[in-house]
Amino acid sequence: MSDNVSETPDLVRLSEGEKNELIRHTRRTDLRRIIGGLFVIYGVLVTLMGIIDPAADTAKTGGIHINLWTGICMLIVGGLFFLWDRLAPVPAEDIVASAESVEIKKAEGEGKLD
């Protein structure tokens, strides 16, 4: 199978509106955003625990404010995931080609393509 658009059957070719919606949805649900969001949420919680009750963790860790430092590191990692998603989004051509190949396989399985 070739990635050439001219060889894609008209039966499975996506319209421009469908392509734009597919690209927007795929980029919105990128795994990097989900992981980054979880790191930020947990980072905020752990940082708040380190700020609110710093004596609880210093007694157990030999004087290190472990909740505060871990929370800050989690916030940085979450921010890096968001930055990575922003600077290197999934290419639109890959999203469209993947969706069209799935549609072609479905059509072949249903006997719509000969």
PyMOL commands that place a pseudoatom at each C-alpha (Angstrom):
pseudoatom trace, name=CA, resn=MET, resi=1, chain=A, elem=C, hetatm=0, pos=[0.000, 0.000, 0.000]
pseudoatom trace, name=CA, resn=SER, resi=2, chain=A, elem=C, hetatm=0, pos=[1.309, 3.437, -0.865]
pseudoatom trace, name=CA, resn=ASP, resi=3, chain=A, elem=C, hetatm=0, pos=[0.859, 6.683, 1.053]
pseudoatom trace, name=CA, resn=ASN, resi=4, chain=A, elem=C, hetatm=0, pos=[-0.007, 8.457, -2.181]
pseudoatom trace, name=CA, resn=VAL, resi=5, chain=A, elem=C, hetatm=0, pos=[-3.340, 10.251, -1.815]
pseudoatom trace, name=CA, resn=SER, resi=6, chain=A, elem=C, hetatm=0, pos=[-4.259, 9.657, -5.454]
pseudoatom trace, name=CA, resn=GLU, resi=7, chain=A, elem=C, hetatm=0, pos=[-4.315, 5.897, -4.802]
pseudoatom trace, name=CA, resn=THR, resi=8, chain=A, elem=C, hetatm=0, pos=[-6.732, 6.233, -1.881]
pseudoatom trace, name=CA, resn=PRO, resi=9, chain=A, elem=C, hetatm=0, pos=[-10.176, 5.064, -2.946]
pseudoatom trace, name=CA, resn=ASP, resi=10, chain=A, elem=C, hetatm=0, pos=[-12.862, 7.766, -2.919]
pseudoatom trace, name=CA, resn=LEU, resi=11, chain=A, elem=C, hetatm=0, pos=[-14.955, 5.557, -0.659]
pseudoatom trace, name=CA, resn=VAL, resi=12, chain=A, elem=C, hetatm=0, pos=[-12.537, 5.978, 2.244]
pseudoatom trace, name=CA, resn=ARG, resi=13, chain=A, elem=C, hetatm=0, pos=[-11.118, 9.454, 1.567]
pseudoatom trace, name=CA, resn=LEU, resi=14, chain=A, elem=C, hetatm=0, pos=[-11.793, 11.901, 4.400]
pseudoatom trace, name=CA, resn=SER, resi=15, chain=A, elem=C, hetatm=0, pos=[-13.194, 15.379, 3.759]
pseudoatom trace, name=CA, resn=GLU, resi=16, chain=A, elem=C, hetatm=0, pos=[-11.243, 18.463, 4.854]
pseudoatom trace, name=CA, resn=GLY, resi=17, chain=A, elem=C, hetatm=0, pos=[-13.629, 19.032, 7.763]
pseudoatom trace, name=CA, resn=GLU, resi=18, chain=A, elem=C, hetatm=0, pos=[-13.231, 15.448, 8.951]
pseudoatom trace, name=CA, resn=LYS, resi=19, chain=A, elem=C, hetatm=0, pos=[-9.449, 15.727, 8.650]
pseudoatom trace, name=CA, resn=ASN, resi=20, chain=A, elem=C, hetatm=0, pos=[-9.355, 18.944, 10.683]
pseudoatom trace, name=CA, resn=GLU, resi=21, chain=A, elem=C, hetatm=0, pos=[-11.607, 17.493, 13.386]
pseudoatom trace, name=CA, resn=LEU, resi=22, chain=A, elem=C, hetatm=0, pos=[-9.537, 14.303, 13.517]
pseudoatom trace, name=CA, resn=ILE, resi=23, chain=A, elem=C, hetatm=0, pos=[-6.287, 16.262, 13.827]
pseudoatom trace, name=CA, resn=ARG, resi=24, chain=A, elem=C, hetatm=0, pos=[-7.716, 18.504, 16.556]
pseudoatom trace, name=CA, resn=HIS, resi=25, chain=A, elem=C, hetatm=0, pos=[-9.103, 15.549, 18.525]
pseudoatom trace, name=CA, resn=THR, resi=26, chain=A, elem=C, hetatm=0, pos=[-5.913, 13.509, 18.216]
pseudoatom trace, name=CA, resn=ARG, resi=27, chain=A, elem=C, hetatm=0, pos=[-3.712, 16.363, 19.352]
pseudoatom trace, name=CA, resn=ARG, resi=28, chain=A, elem=C, hetatm=0, pos=[-6.089, 17.211, 22.198]
pseudoatom trace, name=CA, resn=THR, resi=29, chain=A, elem=C, hetatm=0, pos=[-5.920, 13.661, 23.564]
pseudoatom trace, name=CA, resn=ASP, resi=30, chain=A, elem=C, hetatm=0, pos=[-2.165, 13.230, 23.084]
pseudoatom trace, name=CA, resn=LEU, resi=31, chain=A, elem=C, hetatm=0, pos=[-0.687, 11.047, 25.808]
pseudoatom trace, name=CA, resn=ARG, resi=32, chain=A, elem=C, hetatm=0, pos=[1.937, 13.683, 26.603]
pseudoatom trace, name=CA, resn=ARG, resi=33, chain=A, elem=C, hetatm=0, pos=[-0.821, 16.067, 27.685]
pseudoatom trace, name=CA, resn=ILE, resi=34, chain=A, elem=C, hetatm=0, pos=[-2.447, 13.468, 29.911]
pseudoatom trace, name=CA, resn=ILE, resi=35, chain=A, elem=C, hetatm=0, pos=[0.831, 12.497, 31.587]
pseudoatom trace, name=CA, resn=GLY, resi=36, chain=A, elem=C, hetatm=0, pos=[1.856, 16.150, 31.927]
pseudoatom trace, name=CA, resn=GLY, resi=37, chain=A, elem=C, hetatm=0, pos=[-1.494, 16.990, 33.497]
pseudoatom trace, name=CA, resn=LEU, resi=38, chain=A, elem=C, hetatm=0, pos=[-1.151, 14.190, 36.039]
pseudoatom trace, name=CA, resn=PHE, resi=39, chain=A, elem=C, hetatm=0, pos=[2.360, 15.318, 36.953]
pseudoatom trace, name=CA, resn=VAL, resi=40, chain=A, elem=C, hetatm=0, pos=[1.140, 18.892, 37.432]
pseudoatom trace, name=CA, resn=ILE, resi=41, chain=A, elem=C, hetatm=0, pos=[-1.845, 17.851, 39.571]
pseudoatom trace, name=CA, resn=TYR, resi=42, chain=A, elem=C, hetatm=0, pos=[0.221, 15.572, 41.810]
pseudoatom trace, name=CA, resn=GLY, resi=43, chain=A, elem=C, hetatm=0, pos=[3.038, 18.124, 41.856]
pseudoatom trace, name=CA, resn=VAL, resi=44, chain=A, elem=C, hetatm=0, pos=[0.691, 20.796, 43.179]
pseudoatom trace, name=CA, resn=LEU, resi=45, chain=A, elem=C, hetatm=0, pos=[-0.643, 18.435, 45.864]
pseudoatom trace, name=CA, resn=VAL, resi=46, chain=A, elem=C, hetatm=0, pos=[2.790, 17.274, 47.001]
pseudoatom trace, name=CA, resn=THR, resi=47, chain=A, elem=C, hetatm=0, pos=[4.183, 20.826, 46.950]
pseudoatom trace, name=CA, resn=LEU, resi=48, chain=A, elem=C, hetatm=0, pos=[1.274, 22.033, 49.066]
pseudoatom trace, name=CA, resn=MET, resi=49, chain=A, elem=C, hetatm=0, pos=[1.891, 19.221, 51.545]
pseudoatom trace, name=CA, resn=GLY, resi=50, chain=A, elem=C, hetatm=0, pos=[5.537, 20.297, 51.738]
pseudoatom trace, name=CA, resn=ILE, resi=51, chain=A, elem=C, hetatm=0, pos=[4.565, 23.921, 52.350]
pseudoatom trace, name=CA, resn=ILE, resi=52, chain=A, elem=C, hetatm=0, pos=[1.717, 23.285, 54.802]
pseudoatom trace, name=CA, resn=ASP, resi=53, chain=A, elem=C, hetatm=0, pos=[3.440, 20.716, 57.029]
pseudoatom trace, name=CA, resn=PRO, resi=54, chain=A, elem=C, hetatm=0, pos=[7.206, 20.848, 56.472]
pseudoatom trace, name=CA, resn=ALA, resi=55, chain=A, elem=C, hetatm=0, pos=[8.084, 19.308, 59.840]
pseudoatom trace, name=CA, resn=ALA, resi=56, chain=A, elem=C, hetatm=0, pos=[6.406, 15.996, 58.987]
pseudoatom trace, name=CA, resn=ASP, resi=57, chain=A, elem=C, hetatm=0, pos=[8.776, 15.078, 56.188]
pseudoatom trace, name=CA, resn=THR, resi=58, chain=A, elem=C, hetatm=0, pos=[11.982, 16.590, 57.581]
pseudoatom trace, name=CA, resn=ALA, resi=59, chain=A, elem=C, hetatm=0, pos=[11.875, 14.374, 60.653]
pseudoatom trace, name=CA, resn=LYS, resi=60, chain=A, elem=C, hetatm=0, pos=[11.701, 11.241, 58.506]
pseudoatom trace, name=CA, resn=THR, resi=61, chain=A, elem=C, hetatm=0, pos=[14.238, 12.277, 55.846]
pseudoatom trace, name=CA, resn=GLY, resi=62, chain=A, elem=C, hetatm=0, pos=[17.102, 13.712, 57.873]
pseudoatom trace, name=CA, resn=GLY, resi=63, chain=A, elem=C, hetatm=0, pos=[16.327, 17.391, 57.436]
pseudoatom trace, name=CA, resn=ILE, resi=64, chain=A, elem=C, hetatm=0, pos=[15.397, 17.364, 53.744]
pseudoatom trace, name=CA, resn=HIS, resi=65, chain=A, elem=C, hetatm=0, pos=[12.046, 18.879, 52.759]
pseudoatom trace, name=CA, resn=ILE, resi=66, chain=A, elem=C, hetatm=0, pos=[11.301, 15.907, 50.509]
pseudoatom trace, name=CA, resn=ASN, resi=67, chain=A, elem=C, hetatm=0, pos=[7.653, 16.752, 49.766]
pseudoatom trace, name=CA, resn=LEU, resi=68, chain=A, elem=C, hetatm=0, pos=[8.555, 20.259, 48.705]
pseudoatom trace, name=CA, resn=TRP, resi=69, chain=A, elem=C, hetatm=0, pos=[11.443, 19.171, 46.466]
pseudoatom trace, name=CA, resn=THR, resi=70, chain=A, elem=C, hetatm=0, pos=[9.536, 16.243, 44.979]
pseudoatom trace, name=CA, resn=GLY, resi=71, chain=A, elem=C, hetatm=0, pos=[6.526, 18.460, 44.276]
pseudoatom trace, name=CA, resn=ILE, resi=72, chain=A, elem=C, hetatm=0, pos=[8.661, 21.063, 42.549]
pseudoatom trace, name=CA, resn=CYS, resi=73, chain=A, elem=C, hetatm=0, pos=[10.341, 18.372, 40.446]
pseudoatom trace, name=CA, resn=MET, resi=74, chain=A, elem=C, hetatm=0, pos=[6.938, 16.959, 39.477]
pseudoatom trace, name=CA, resn=LEU, resi=75, chain=A, elem=C, hetatm=0, pos=[5.770, 20.426, 38.420]
pseudoatom trace, name=CA, resn=ILE, resi=76, chain=A, elem=C, hetatm=0, pos=[8.893, 20.824, 36.271]
pseudoatom trace, name=CA, resn=VAL, resi=77, chain=A, elem=C, hetatm=0, pos=[8.415, 17.397, 34.662]
pseudoatom trace, name=CA, resn=GLY, resi=78, chain=A, elem=C, hetatm=0, pos=[4.749, 18.163, 33.951]
pseudoatom trace, name=CA, resn=GLY, resi=79, chain=A, elem=C, hetatm=0, pos=[5.739, 21.466, 32.391]
pseudoatom trace, name=CA, resn=LEU, resi=80, chain=A, elem=C, hetatm=0, pos=[8.346, 19.706, 30.249]
pseudoatom trace, name=CA, resn=PHE, resi=81, chain=A, elem=C, hetatm=0, pos=[5.699, 17.273, 28.978]
pseudoatom trace, name=CA, resn=PHE, resi=82, chain=A, elem=C, hetatm=0, pos=[3.472, 20.210, 27.991]
pseudoatom trace, name=CA, resn=LEU, resi=83, chain=A, elem=C, hetatm=0, pos=[6.413, 21.970, 26.350]
pseudoatom trace, name=CA, resn=TRP, resi=84, chain=A, elem=C, hetatm=0, pos=[7.301, 18.797, 24.425]
pseudoatom trace, name=CA, resn=ASP, resi=85, chain=A, elem=C, hetatm=0, pos=[3.707, 18.495, 23.204]
pseudoatom trace, name=CA, resn=ARG, resi=86, chain=A, elem=C, hetatm=0, pos=[3.703, 22.139, 22.155]
pseudoatom trace, name=CA, resn=LEU, resi=87, chain=A, elem=C, hetatm=0, pos=[7.057, 22.113, 20.361]
pseudoatom trace, name=CA, resn=ALA, resi=88, chain=A, elem=C, hetatm=0, pos=[6.694, 18.731, 18.624]
pseudoatom trace, name=CA, resn=PRO, resi=89, chain=A, elem=C, hetatm=0, pos=[3.003, 17.993, 17.947]
pseudoatom trace, name=CA, resn=VAL, resi=90, chain=A, elem=C, hetatm=0, pos=[1.943, 14.876, 16.104]
pseudoatom trace, name=CA, resn=PRO, resi=91, chain=A, elem=C, hetatm=0, pos=[2.275, 15.637, 12.367]
pseudoatom trace, name=CA, resn=ALA, resi=92, chain=A, elem=C, hetatm=0, pos=[-1.063, 16.116, 10.625]
pseudoatom trace, name=CA, resn=GLU, resi=93, chain=A, elem=C, hetatm=0, pos=[0.045, 13.893, 7.726]
pseudoatom trace, name=CA, resn=ASP, resi=94, chain=A, elem=C, hetatm=0, pos=[0.660, 10.972, 10.107]
pseudoatom trace, name=CA, resn=ILE, resi=95, chain=A, elem=C, hetatm=0, pos=[-2.757, 11.372, 11.726]
pseudoatom trace, name=CA, resn=VAL, resi=96, chain=A, elem=C, hetatm=0, pos=[-4.607, 11.507, 8.387]
pseudoatom trace, name=CA, resn=ALA, resi=97, chain=A, elem=C, hetatm=0, pos=[-2.607, 8.651, 6.839]
pseudoatom trace, name=CA, resn=SER, resi=98, chain=A, elem=C, hetatm=0, pos=[-3.245, 6.442, 9.862]
pseudoatom trace, name=CA, resn=ALA, resi=99, chain=A, elem=C, hetatm=0, pos=[-6.982, 7.167, 9.818]
pseudoatom trace, name=CA, resn=GLU, resi=100, chain=A, elem=C, hetatm=0, pos=[-7.242, 6.546, 6.074]
pseudoatom trace, name=CA, resn=SER, resi=101, chain=A, elem=C, hetatm=0, pos=[-5.354, 3.247, 6.323]
pseudoatom trace, name=CA, resn=VAL, resi=102, chain=A, elem=C, hetatm=0, pos=[-7.729, 2.120, 9.067]
pseudoatom trace, name=CA, resn=GLU, resi=103, chain=A, elem=C, hetatm=0, pos=[-10.709, 3.059, 6.888]
pseudoatom trace, name=CA, resn=ILE, resi=104, chain=A, elem=C, hetatm=0, pos=[-9.205, 1.175, 3.918]
pseudoatom trace, name=CA, resn=LYS, resi=105, chain=A, elem=C, hetatm=0, pos=[-8.712, -1.951, 6.045]
pseudoatom trace, name=CA, resn=LYS, resi=106, chain=A, elem=C, hetatm=0, pos=[-12.302, -1.703, 7.285]
pseudoatom trace, name=CA, resn=ALA, resi=107, chain=A, elem=C, hetatm=0, pos=[-13.609, -1.330, 3.745]
pseudoatom trace, name=CA, resn=GLU, resi=108, chain=A, elem=C, hetatm=0, pos=[-11.516, -4.285, 2.540]
pseudoatom trace, name=CA, resn=GLY, resi=109, chain=A, elem=C, hetatm=0, pos=[-12.805, -6.412, 5.417]
pseudoatom trace, name=CA, resn=GLU, resi=110, chain=A, elem=C, hetatm=0, pos=[-16.406, -5.522, 4.593]
pseudoatom trace, name=CA, resn=GLY, resi=111, chain=A, elem=C, hetatm=0, pos=[-15.870, -6.310, 0.890]
pseudoatom trace, name=CA, resn=LYS, resi=112, chain=A, elem=C, hetatm=0, pos=[-16.520, -2.756, -0.279]
pseudoatom trace, name=CA, resn=LEU, resi=113, chain=A, elem=C, hetatm=0, pos=[-13.203, -2.576, -2.143]
pseudoatom trace, name=CA, resn=ASP, resi=114, chain=A, elem=C, hetatm=0, pos=[-12.377, -4.946, -4.954]
for i in range(1, 114): cmd.bond("trace and resi %d" % i, "trace and resi %d" % (i + 1))
show_as sticks, trace
zoom trace
